[in-house]
Amino acid sequence: MHTDVNDDLLLQELKSGDTKAYKTMYLRFEKLLLFEASRLLGDVEEAKDVIQEFFIDFFEKKRYNNIHTNLKGYLYISIRYNCMLILKRQKSLQKSQQEYYSSQEEPTVHLEEENEPTVRDYIDNKVNELLKFMPAQRSKAFQLYVLQGMKRKEVASIMGLSDNTVKTHLATAIKTLREKLS
């Protein structure tokens, strides 16, 4: 298989089960798709993850069987769609985090004694108590990100997880805490 094969022939070879065609397709379109994903997401590493996950899914689920004309267009639109889903999830997570943080503001109640526990202390204790009942990875991701102020990529690196997995853990933890604290 040569890289100068046109897209229609490449698509036919993919459909016939030629694994070399898959490699050719990857080599031909990976840089273009990576550029587009990086442009949309603003993060090259996250874009690489999107591209890798897309190509794995594309091959394992034989999505090429659904393409009838424009291979390049299908790949390009699919990557854009996957990036838009990620951006939508990020926006939703940011909104959840903002809601969580805004609900955590200290009240303006002045206490008579310094030793008397504050509402903030109560909430902090309750959060720590609830974290004990969460799955270990979810609890650890939340503690590193929210309580220790690490960036999501740092948390992912420390825990050996993908950034998307950490995002999911954080969103679920915040949702659980919001439900339990309300």
Backbone as CSV, one residue per row, in Angstrom:
resi,resn,N_x,N_y,N_z,CA_x,CA_y,CA_z,C_x,C_y,C_z
1,MET,0.851,-1.172,0.000,0.000,0.000,0.000,0.891,1.226,0.000
2,HIS,0.660,2.127,-0.898,1.439,3.362,-0.988,0.599,4.521,-0.490
3,THR,1.271,5.542,-0.019,0.545,6.691,0.511,-0.041,7.563,-0.588
4,ASP,0.257,7.270,-1.850,-0.293,8.080,-2.937,-1.633,7.532,-3.441
5,VAL,-2.191,6.548,-2.764,-3.490,5.988,-3.120,-4.554,7.048,-2.837
6,ASN,-5.517,7.193,-3.765,-6.544,8.208,-3.526,-7.495,7.750,-2.416
7,ASP,-8.264,8.703,-1.905,-9.129,8.433,-0.750,-10.184,7.373,-1.038
8,ASP,-10.744,7.362,-2.249,-11.777,6.379,-2.582,-11.216,4.959,-2.555
9,LEU,-10.033,4.789,-3.139,-9.394,3.469,-3.137,-9.008,3.074,-1.705
10,LEU,-8.523,4.036,-0.958,-8.163,3.787,0.439,-9.388,3.322,1.232
11,LEU,-10.512,3.963,1.004,-11.757,3.587,1.672,-12.178,2.167,1.285
12,GLN,-12.049,1.831,0.011,-12.378,0.470,-0.445,-11.476,-0.555,0.237
13,GLU,-10.196,-0.238,0.345,-9.253,-1.167,0.973,-9.539,-1.316,2.473
14,LEU,-9.951,-0.228,3.114,-10.352,-0.314,4.524,-11.531,-1.263,4.680
15,LYS,-12.522,-1.098,3.816,-13.731,-1.924,3.883,-13.443,-3.387,3.574
16,SER,-12.390,-3.629,2.791,-12.042,-5.017,2.470,-11.188,-5.659,3.570
17,GLY,-10.855,-4.885,4.612,-10.124,-5.448,5.743,-8.619,-5.309,5.669
18,ASP,-8.115,-4.495,4.781,-6.671,-4.304,4.624,-6.145,-3.421,5.761
19,THR,-5.385,-4.018,6.681,-4.868,-3.255,7.825,-3.809,-2.241,7.405
20,LYS,-3.141,-2.471,6.305,-2.172,-1.490,5.808,-2.885,-0.208,5.388
21,ALA,-4.103,-0.353,4.920,-4.891,0.820,4.531,-5.176,1.678,5.763
22,TYR,-5.394,1.037,6.890,-5.638,1.777,8.127,-4.407,2.602,8.491
23,LYS,-3.230,1.993,8.391,-1.989,2.707,8.698,-1.789,3.863,7.727
24,THR,-2.051,3.616,6.463,-1.916,4.665,5.456,-2.861,5.822,5.769
25,MET,-4.094,5.488,6.106,-5.078,6.515,6.436,-4.600,7.328,7.646
26,TYR,-4.111,6.644,8.653,-3.635,7.328,9.854,-2.498,8.289,9.510
27,LEU,-1.518,7.798,8.765,-0.375,8.637,8.404,-0.789,9.823,7.534
28,ARG,-1.763,9.613,6.693,-2.204,10.667,5.780,-2.965,11.775,6.507
29,PHE,-3.813,11.419,7.448,-4.726,12.405,8.029,-4.401,12.828,9.460
30,GLU,-3.508,12.128,10.122,-3.249,12.391,11.533,-2.828,13.839,11.792
31,LYS,-1.911,14.387,11.002,-1.432,15.756,11.242,-2.525,16.791,11.006
32,LEU,-3.291,16.608,9.954,-4.390,17.528,9.655,-5.416,17.516,10.791
33,LEU,-5.769,16.324,11.237,-6.764,16.197,12.299,-6.218,16.706,13.635
34,LEU,-4.942,16.463,13.878,-4.313,16.956,15.102,-4.291,18.482,15.116
35,PHE,-3.996,19.071,13.975,-4.001,20.535,13.879,-5.387,21.085,14.212
36,GLU,-6.415,20.494,13.627,-7.785,20.967,13.851,-8.202,20.766,15.311
37,ALA,-7.904,19.604,15.859,-8.268,19.335,17.258,-7.514,20.274,18.202
38,SER,-6.238,20.520,17.930,-5.445,21.438,18.758,-6.004,22.852,18.681
39,ARG,-6.405,23.250,17.492,-6.970,24.585,17.300,-8.261,24.740,18.110
40,LEU,-9.101,23.716,18.074,-10.380,23.786,18.779,-10.221,23.692,20.295
41,LEU,-9.359,22.798,20.742,-9.221,22.539,22.178,-8.205,23.450,22.857
42,GLY,-7.265,23.979,22.059,-6.235,24.830,22.637,-5.214,24.066,23.456
43,ASP,-5.127,22.763,23.244,-4.234,21.919,24.036,-3.784,20.745,23.164
44,VAL,-2.501,20.722,22.823,-1.976,19.698,21.918,-2.089,18.301,22.524
45,GLU,-1.793,18.170,23.812,-1.848,16.847,24.447,-3.272,16.301,24.466
46,GLU,-4.216,17.152,24.782,-5.606,16.714,24.782,-6.043,16.374,23.360
47,ALA,-5.561,17.154,22.391,-5.883,16.887,20.987,-5.321,15.529,20.562
48,LYS,-4.109,15.213,21.005,-3.523,13.904,20.683,-4.383,12.776,21.250
49,ASP,-4.872,12.964,22.472,-5.760,11.962,23.079,-7.024,11.777,22.252
50,VAL,-7.601,12.888,21.811,-8.827,12.828,21.010,-8.573,12.064,19.716
51,ILE,-7.467,12.378,19.049,-7.132,11.722,17.780,-6.921,10.229,18.007
52,GLN,-6.158,9.895,19.026,-5.871,8.487,19.307,-7.157,7.718,19.629
53,GLU,-7.977,8.275,20.496,-9.233,7.609,20.854,-10.142,7.465,19.639
54,PHE,-10.158,8.492,18.792,-10.996,8.436,17.597,-10.545,7.304,16.674
55,PHE,-9.244,7.238,16.385,-8.766,6.217,15.455,-8.960,4.803,16.009
56,ILE,-8.801,4.633,17.300,-9.043,3.314,17.901,-10.508,2.932,17.732
57,ASP,-11.392,3.852,18.075,-12.830,3.617,17.932,-13.199,3.381,16.461
58,PHE,-12.625,4.173,15.590,-12.900,4.083,14.152,-12.567,2.687,13.623
59,PHE,-11.432,2.159,14.058,-10.990,0.851,13.578,-11.748,-0.283,14.273
60,GLU,-11.854,-0.213,15.602,-12.504,-1.302,16.343,-13.975,-1.461,15.981
61,LYS,-14.653,-0.357,15.778,-16.085,-0.410,15.471,-16.364,-0.362,13.971
62,LYS,-15.295,-0.432,13.196,-15.390,-0.457,11.730,-16.293,0.661,11.202
63,ARG,-16.072,1.850,11.725,-16.892,2.995,11.327,-16.696,3.347,9.855
64,TYR,-15.609,2.892,9.270,-15.372,3.163,7.848,-16.443,2.526,6.970
65,ASN,-17.145,1.529,7.494,-18.231,0.909,6.718,-19.422,1.852,6.543
66,ASN,-19.489,2.902,7.361,-20.577,3.878,7.266,-20.271,5.007,6.286
67,ILE,-19.057,5.048,5.764,-18.654,6.126,4.857,-18.913,5.681,3.426
68,HIS,-19.611,6.522,2.686,-19.923,6.159,1.305,-19.231,7.061,0.289
69,THR,-18.789,8.230,0.707,-18.139,9.113,-0.258,-16.841,9.694,0.276
70,ASN,-16.893,10.740,1.036,-15.742,11.564,1.364,-15.067,11.134,2.676
71,LEU,-14.010,10.353,2.591,-13.284,9.870,3.768,-12.709,11.035,4.570
72,LYS,-12.015,11.933,3.893,-11.386,13.070,4.568,-12.443,13.916,5.288
73,GLY,-13.545,14.184,4.630,-14.618,14.969,5.233,-15.200,14.284,6.457
74,TYR,-15.390,12.976,6.365,-15.926,12.207,7.491,-14.984,12.306,8.692
75,LEU,-13.683,12.110,8.451,-12.703,12.165,9.534,-12.675,13.559,10.164
76,TYR,-12.650,14.571,9.322,-12.575,15.955,9.779,-13.797,16.319,10.628
77,ILE,-14.975,15.995,10.144,-16.206,16.313,10.874,-16.289,15.509,12.174
78,SER,-15.853,14.257,12.134,-15.875,13.424,13.345,-14.977,14.002,14.432
79,ILE,-13.786,14.446,14.051,-12.866,15.037,15.027,-13.450,16.331,15.588
80,ARG,-14.007,17.157,14.723,-14.643,18.404,15.189,-15.768,18.089,16.183
81,TYR,-16.568,17.086,15.862,-17.678,16.692,16.736,-17.148,16.223,18.094
82,ASN,-16.116,15.366,18.078,-15.537,14.868,19.332,-14.974,16.018,20.172
83,CYS,-14.336,16.982,19.510,-13.795,18.141,20.229,-14.921,18.979,20.830
84,MET,-15.988,19.155,20.078,-17.123,19.939,20.587,-17.749,19.260,21.811
85,LEU,-17.808,17.929,21.800,-18.317,17.207,22.974,-17.432,17.458,24.195
86,ILE,-16.132,17.430,23.986,-15.197,17.668,25.088,-15.359,19.086,25.619
87,LEU,-15.448,20.056,24.710,-15.621,21.447,25.136,-16.931,21.628,25.902
88,LYS,-17.964,20.935,25.458,-19.255,21.013,26.142,-19.139,20.424,27.552
89,ARG,-18.445,19.281,27.679,-18.253,18.667,28.995,-17.431,19.575,29.907
90,GLN,-16.379,20.193,29.326,-15.542,21.099,30.116,-16.357,22.285,30.619
91,LYS,-17.194,22.825,29.747,-18.030,23.962,30.131,-18.989,23.554,31.250
92,SER,-19.561,22.369,31.132,-20.471,21.862,32.155,-19.736,21.653,33.476
93,LEU,-18.520,21.100,33.403,-17.727,20.875,34.613,-17.363,22.207,35.261
94,GLN,-16.969,23.189,34.449,-16.633,24.504,34.994,-17.845,25.128,35.680
95,LYS,-19.008,24.967,35.067,-20.229,25.501,35.664,-20.498,24.818,37.008
96,SER,-20.321,23.492,37.052,-20.519,22.753,38.304,-19.534,23.213,39.368
97,GLN,-18.293,23.428,38.954,-17.279,23.875,39.905,-17.605,25.273,40.422
98,GLN,-18.042,26.154,39.526,-18.399,27.507,39.950,-19.565,27.468,40.932
99,GLU,-20.553,26.623,40.641,-21.692,26.493,41.549,-21.228,25.962,42.905
100,TYR,-20.337,24.987,42.860,-19.827,24.419,44.106,-19.086,25.486,44.909
101,TYR,-18.171,26.208,44.240,-17.383,27.219,44.942,-18.259,28.354,45.461
102,SER,-19.244,28.757,44.677,-20.106,29.849,45.135,-20.960,29.410,46.322
103,SER,-21.284,28.132,46.396,-22.062,27.641,47.535,-21.188,27.456,48.769
104,GLN,-19.874,27.539,48.591,-18.946,27.332,49.700,-18.468,28.636,50.333
105,GLU,-19.004,29.769,49.901,-18.586,31.044,50.472,-18.937,31.085,51.954
106,GLU,-18.053,31.674,52.725,-18.296,31.763,54.163,-19.426,32.738,54.436
107,PRO,-20.295,32.373,55.339,-21.369,33.302,55.692,-20.804,34.492,56.467
108,THR,-21.554,35.550,56.522,-21.092,36.755,57.208,-21.531,36.780,58.669
109,VAL,-21.699,35.609,59.249,-22.079,35.501,60.657,-20.823,35.701,61.502
110,HIS,-20.907,36.558,62.490,-19.774,36.789,63.383,-19.992,35.973,64.652
111,LEU,-19.024,35.169,64.988,-19.140,34.314,66.162,-18.526,35.007,67.372
112,GLU,-19.067,34.693,68.519,-18.601,35.302,69.762,-17.193,34.824,70.123
113,GLU,-16.966,33.522,69.996,-15.686,32.955,70.403,-14.940,32.412,69.195
114,GLU,-13.619,32.520,69.241,-12.799,32.012,68.149,-12.796,30.490,68.114
115,ASN,-12.974,29.840,69.237,-12.926,28.386,69.304,-14.192,27.725,68.790
116,GLU,-15.253,28.490,68.646,-16.514,27.930,68.193,-16.404,27.572,66.706
117,PRO,-16.839,26.365,66.335,-16.709,25.957,64.932,-17.571,26.830,64.015
118,THR,-17.037,27.113,62.851,-17.760,27.921,61.869,-18.549,27.013,60.933
119,VAL,-19.412,27.620,60.179,-20.165,26.872,59.171,-19.190,26.265,58.167
120,ARG,-18.149,27.016,57.844,-17.134,26.524,56.901,-16.470,25.254,57.442
121,ASP,-16.154,25.256,58.748,-15.559,24.067,59.367,-16.506,22.878,59.267
122,TYR,-17.775,23.144,59.511,-18.777,22.083,59.424,-18.819,21.504,58.012
123,ILE,-18.849,22.388,57.019,-18.911,21.932,55.622,-17.645,21.168,55.259
124,ASP,-16.487,21.703,55.657,-15.224,21.011,55.368,-15.209,19.613,55.981
125,ASN,-15.667,19.507,57.222,-15.721,18.198,57.880,-16.685,17.262,57.163
126,LYS,-17.823,17.800,56.765,-18.829,16.997,56.068,-18.282,16.516,54.720
127,VAL,-17.595,17.404,53.990,-16.998,17.026,52.703,-15.980,15.915,52.914
128,ASN,-15.110,16.079,53.896,-14.104,15.045,54.173,-14.754,13.723,54.554
129,GLU,-15.827,13.797,55.309,-16.556,12.586,55.694,-17.168,11.904,54.461
130,LEU,-17.770,12.697,53.581,-18.392,12.138,52.374,-17.351,11.565,51.417
131,LEU,-16.171,12.175,51.377,-15.113,11.677,50.497,-14.688,10.258,50.881
132,LYS,-14.811,9.918,52.151,-14.435,8.576,52.613,-15.329,7.496,52.007
133,PHE,-16.552,7.872,51.633,-17.497,6.902,51.090,-17.476,6.834,49.565
134,MET,-16.681,7.683,48.944,-16.560,7.662,47.479,-15.498,6.644,47.086
135,PRO,-15.551,6.180,45.829,-14.465,5.322,45.352,-13.123,6.044,45.525
136,ALA,-12.084,5.281,45.777,-10.776,5.843,46.119,-10.255,6.820,45.065
137,GLN,-10.345,6.445,43.779,-9.807,7.324,42.739,-10.592,8.627,42.648
138,ARG,-11.897,8.556,42.774,-12.731,9.766,42.701,-12.380,10.697,43.861
139,SER,-12.276,10.119,45.052,-11.948,10.903,46.239,-10.567,11.543,46.102
140,LYS,-9.603,10.764,45.652,-8.241,11.278,45.516,-8.184,12.387,44.469
141,ALA,-8.864,12.200,43.334,-8.883,13.224,42.284,-9.467,14.522,42.830
142,PHE,-10.557,14.420,43.571,-11.199,15.606,44.150,-10.264,16.294,45.144
143,GLN,-9.646,15.511,46.017,-8.754,16.090,47.023,-7.577,16.810,46.377
144,LEU,-6.965,16.177,45.374,-5.815,16.797,44.718,-6.214,18.062,43.969
145,TYR,-7.336,17.999,43.277,-7.752,19.118,42.429,-8.361,20.267,43.236
146,VAL,-9.326,19.952,44.071,-10.059,21.007,44.778,-9.359,21.412,46.071
147,LEU,-9.021,20.453,46.890,-8.491,20.778,48.211,-7.021,21.183,48.177
148,GLN,-6.243,20.579,47.250,-4.831,20.930,47.167,-4.533,21.908,46.036
149,GLY,-5.525,22.203,45.209,-5.378,23.230,44.174,-4.508,22.850,42.991
150,MET,-4.349,21.560,42.738,-3.548,21.136,41.584,-4.344,21.308,40.295
151,LYS,-3.613,21.383,39.193,-4.263,21.435,37.886,-4.708,20.027,37.514
152,ARG,-5.719,19.967,36.655,-6.283,18.671,36.271,-5.227,17.778,35.620
153,LYS,-4.371,18.347,34.788,-3.329,17.547,34.129,-2.330,16.999,35.146
154,GLU,-2.044,17.778,36.191,-1.158,17.297,37.251,-1.799,16.119,37.981
155,VAL,-3.075,16.248,38.258,-3.804,15.166,38.931,-3.770,13.911,38.069
156,ALA,-4.030,14.084,36.763,-4.022,12.945,35.839,-2.654,12.276,35.834
157,SER,-1.603,13.079,35.806,-0.242,12.544,35.786,0.076,11.789,37.079
158,ILE,-0.253,12.374,38.202,0.022,11.742,39.500,-0.735,10.425,39.643
159,MET,-1.987,10.429,39.187,-2.830,9.245,39.365,-2.672,8.227,38.239
160,GLY,-1.958,8.604,37.169,-1.784,7.687,36.044,-3.064,7.489,35.253
161,LEU,-3.882,8.544,35.173,-5.156,8.477,34.459,-5.152,9.479,33.315
162,SER,-6.089,9.320,32.400,-6.225,10.312,31.337,-6.926,11.541,31.906
163,ASP,-6.729,12.658,31.233,-7.356,13.911,31.646,-8.878,13.773,31.649
164,ASN,-9.414,13.079,30.655,-10.866,12.897,30.569,-11.397,12.083,31.745
165,THR,-10.649,11.079,32.182,-11.065,10.271,33.331,-11.089,11.128,34.593
166,VAL,-10.081,11.975,34.756,-10.044,12.868,35.919,-11.235,13.828,35.874
167,LYS,-11.541,14.361,34.684,-12.700,15.253,34.541,-13.980,14.550,34.979
168,THR,-14.124,13.301,34.563,-15.315,12.530,34.926,-15.381,12.312,36.432
169,HIS,-14.249,11.941,37.036,-14.209,11.748,38.489,-14.605,13.036,39.212
170,LEU,-14.075,14.168,38.758,-14.372,15.444,39.413,-15.846,15.808,39.287
171,ALA,-16.381,15.652,38.094,-17.791,15.995,37.872,-18.700,15.129,38.740
172,THR,-18.400,13.843,38.813,-19.213,12.929,39.619,-19.080,13.253,41.109
173,ALA,-17.863,13.554,41.546,-17.646,13.892,42.959,-18.408,15.161,43.329
174,ILE,-18.329,16.165,42.484,-19.021,17.429,42.758,-20.529,17.213,42.786
175,LYS,-21.023,16.432,41.855,-22.461,16.151,41.815,-22.896,15.430,43.097
176,THR,-22.122,14.434,43.499,-22.442,13.676,44.713,-22.426,14.584,45.941
177,LEU,-21.383,15.409,46.049,-21.287,16.303,47.201,-22.437,17.304,47.225
178,ARG,-22.776,17.823,46.075,-23.877,18.787,46.002,-25.179,18.144,46.488
179,GLU,-25.418,16.899,46.037,-26.638,16.190,46.449,-26.646,15.923,47.952
180,LYS,-25.513,15.484,48.481,-25.445,15.101,49.896,-25.436,16.307,50.835
181,LEU,-24.882,17.428,50.369,-24.789,18.607,51.227,-26.039,19.477,51.191
182,SER,-26.903,19.250,50.212,-28.094,20.112,50.124,-29.226,19.615,50.991
